[in-house]
Structure formats: C-alpha cells, structure tokens
Amino acid sequence: MELVLLFIIGSVIGSFLNVIIYRLPQGKSIIYPPSSCPKCKKRIKPYHNIPILGWIILKGKCAYCGENISIRYPVIEFITGILAILIYLKLHTIDIFYFINFSIFATLIALSVIDLDYKAVPDSLNLSALTLSFFSSPEIIENFKNALLMMGGMSLIRYYVSFFIKREALGEGDIIVVGTMGALLGIKLSLIALFIASFLAILPSLYLRISKKEYELPFIPFLATATFITWYFNDQLLKLWSFLYG
C-alpha cells in the first residue's frame, strides 16, 4: 500500500513536471493560468488531468477538439511514479533526504526532456538541482567540494577539446549537471557515471551523424540516466572499482 501511495504521489508530481517542461522554456508561468489545450485553448477539466488515467480515458485526444495529446505526458508521469518507489527502496525510509533526492532526480527528468526539445535548458531549473544536491546527504561541505571539483574538471576538458575540434564540445548546462552528479555521487562514482553516460550516448550519436548529419547530441538525458543508475547501484559499482583499481 505504501508503494502504491508513493507511485500516486510521484505521478502527480510527474504531471507538474509536464507543466514545467512545456512552459518554463517559453518563459510562461508554471502556476497560472490553468492547463488548456494548445490548439483550441479550452481549459482542461480536473478529472481530465488525472495522471496517466486522464490520458487513457481521453484516448490520447483533447476532449473538445480531438487534438492528439502526446504519449510523452503519461510516460513522464509513470517514470516519476516509479522514481518515487525506487528511491524509497534504495533509502528504506522517507525523511528529508528522501524528498531532496527525489526532487533532484525529478528535476533531472524535466531537464532531460527540455534538453531533447531545445538542446538547451533553463539555468533556473538546472541550478535548483545543483543547489539541492549539496544537501542530498549530511556531508554538505564534502558534497559542495565534489561539485566544484567535477565542474572544474569538466570545464577544463571542455576548453581543451573545444579548442582542438573547433566547436563547442560540452554545453554549460551539461557542466552544471556534472556538478550535481559530483555532489550526489562523489568523485569516484561520478567518473563511473560519466563513463556510463558516454557509453549510452554512443549509438544515438552515431545515428544522428550518419542518418541526419547532426553533430550536436543533447547530453543531459544520458548524464541524468547515468547519475541515477550509479546512485542506485553505488555499492556494487564501488566494489567493481575496487576490484579493477584496488
């Protein structure tokens, strides 16, 4: 029952993430006005806004004009609901650190989708995740130091690589996410997460280059996914690190 409740709460927050993803990049208020159909502009009734179920009941279409509603909305709600459960299964408690870590990863979901849409993310949202990450555990000073080290290191690499390839190698938004990664994971696990993110990005990057002749791949979705994987399986990955490097 506890897990079901967490899923419901998480999916409701996922619904709010959908609002953030749609409105924030456009400079619109995320609070007012209430949600409406982008095509016919009619306000969406509260019972149509029920996470996941609302989309299913409407069969993925606006109740008024029949405009298609992207399946991305219930998918994000579902992922956020699962996220709420997984963080609880990892921490085995619901305390202030549960809420902080959930907020960070929920924000990373929003940043990932926005990056896919715009290849840029709002600094306000990105810095919110970074700031929260300092308080993701009781070791606040250590978290802050790790964030600085990771951001500094990635900035150094960015400048060198950008100089040699004559184009931007890594966006500023990516570096802020790496700072969040550093605060959450520490240095060793952050290096593992960067490896995982780079590995996950290989095939999508090749696909874009070969089929669409694009060289700019939104990297935040891969950083966010790798950060969660590494955070969730931190003990196993640290054992692997010790096995490989002593």
N, C-alpha and C positions, 0 to 999 in steps of 0.2 A: 504493500500500500504506500509505503514511504517513497519507493522508487517511482510509482505512478504519479504521485503528487509532484515530485521533482521534475518529472517529464512534462507535466502540465504547465508548471511554473516556467520551465525552460522554454517551452514552445510559445508561451505568451511573450516572453522576452524576445524570442526569435521574431515574433510579429512586429515588435517595436524596432528590432534591427532592420526589418524590411523598410520601415518608415525612414530610418536614418540613412540607409543605403540609397533610397530614392531621392530624399530631399536635401540632405546635407551637401552633396557636391554641387547642387543647384543654388545654394545659398538660401534655401527656404527654411522656415521654422519647422522644427520636428514636433512641435506641440500643437500649433494651430495653423490652419483650420483642420477640422476632422478629415479623415481619409475620404477621397472621392475618386470616381472613375476618371482616368486621364483623358478619355475620349468624350464622354457625354457630360462630365463634370458633376454628375449627381452623387450626393453623399452616400457612402456605403453604410448600410444599416449595421448596428452592433452584432446581430446574430449572423450576418454575412462575414463578419470579421473574426469569427471563432478560428483560432489557429488550426490549420490542416483540415478540420472538418468543414469549415466555411468554403474552402476551395472545392472540396469533394461534393458538397451539397449543390454548389453553383455549377458543377461540372466544368470548372475552369473558365467560366464566362461571366461577364458582367450581368447582373440581374435585370438591368434596364435596357442596355443597347446591344448586348450579346458580344461585346468586345472580348477577345481572348485574354485571360489572366495568366501570366507566365507561371509555369510549374515551379519556377525558382522560389516563389513565395512559400508554398508549403514545404519545399525541400529545406530551406533555411530554418523554418520553424521546427522541422523534425530534427535537423542536425543540432540545433541549440537545445532541444529537449534531451537528446542523447548525451550531449555535452554535460548537462546538469547532473545526469546519472553517473557518467564516467568519473567526473571529478569527485563525487561523493564516494564512489567505490575505491578511488585512489586514496583519499584523505581519511575515510572512515569516520568522518564527523562533519557536522555543519556548524562552523564557527566563523569568525571574522575572516580568517584566511581562506575558507571555502568561498565566501562571497567575493573576495578580492580576486582570487584565481579564476573563478567563473567569469567575473566581469572582464578580466584581461583577455581570456580566450574568446568570449563573446564579441569583444571589440575587434579582435583579430579576424573573426569571421566577417564582420562588416568591412574591415579594411581590405580583406582579400577580394570580396565581391566588387567593391568600388575600384580596386586596382585593375581587376579584369575588365570593368566597364570603361574606365577613363585613363588607365595607365598612369594614374596619379591619385594621391589620397589626401584628405584634409589633414593639415597639421594638428588641428584641434583634437581630432579623434586619435591620431597616432600618438601625440604627446600625452593624451589621457591614459592610454595603455602603458606607456613608458613610466609615467608617474606612479600609477598603481603598482607596477612591477617592483618598485622599491620596497613596497610594504607587503609583498607576497609571502614573506616569511619573517620571523622575528629578527633576522640578521639584516637590518635595514642598511647599515653603513656598508656592509660587505656587498649587498645587492647593488647599491649605488656605485661602488667601486668597480664591480664586474661590468656594469652597464657602460661606464666610462671607458674601461679597457677594450671592450668589444667594439664600441662605436669608434674609438680612436684607431684601433687596428684596421677596421674596415674602411675608414676614411683614408688611411694611408695607402691601403691596397687600391682603393678606388682611384686616387690621384695618379698613381703609377700606371695602372692598367689603362685608364682613360687616355693618358699621355701617349702610350705606345700604340693603342688601336685607333687613336684619333677620333674617338666618340665616347659618349658617356657610358661608363661600364656599370655603374650602380647608382640608382636614384637616392636622393636624400631621404625619401620616405623609407626605403629599404634599410638604410643605416639606423634610423630610429627604431625600426622593428628589431634589428640586430641588438640594439641596446636593451630592448625589452627582453629579448632572448637571454642576454647576459645576466640580467638581474634575476630572471626566473631560474636559470639553469646553472649558473656558474661558468667558469672558463672551459673546463674540460668538456662538459656536456654541450656547451654552445658550439664547440668545434665539431663535435659529433653531429649536432643538429645542422650545421652549415653543410657538412658532407651529405647528409640525408637530403637536404633541400636541393643541393646541386644535382644529386643523383635523380631525384624526382623530376627535375626540370629538363633533363637531357632529351627525352623523347619529344615532349611538347616543343622544345626549342628547335630540334631538327625538323619537326613537322612544319613549323612556321617558316623556317628558312627555305625548305625545299618546295612546299606547296604554295606558299603565299609571298615568298621573298621578303619576309619581315624579319628584322634582327632584334627588335625590342620585345622582350618577353616580360609580362608582369610577373615579378619575382615574389611579391609578398604572399600570394597564396601558398607557394612552396615553403617559404620561411615559416609561415604560420602552422602549416601542417607538420613540418619537421619539428617545430618547437613543441607542439602538443605530443607527438609521438615520443620525443626524447624525454619530456617531462613525465609522461605517464609510465614509461619503461626505464626510468632513470637508474634504478638499482641494477637491472640486467645489463644496461649499456655501460655502466661504470665497471662492472665485473669484466665485460668484454675489453674495455680499455686497459684494465689491469693485466689481463691475460696477454694482450698484444704488446703493451709497452712497459709492463712492470710497475 
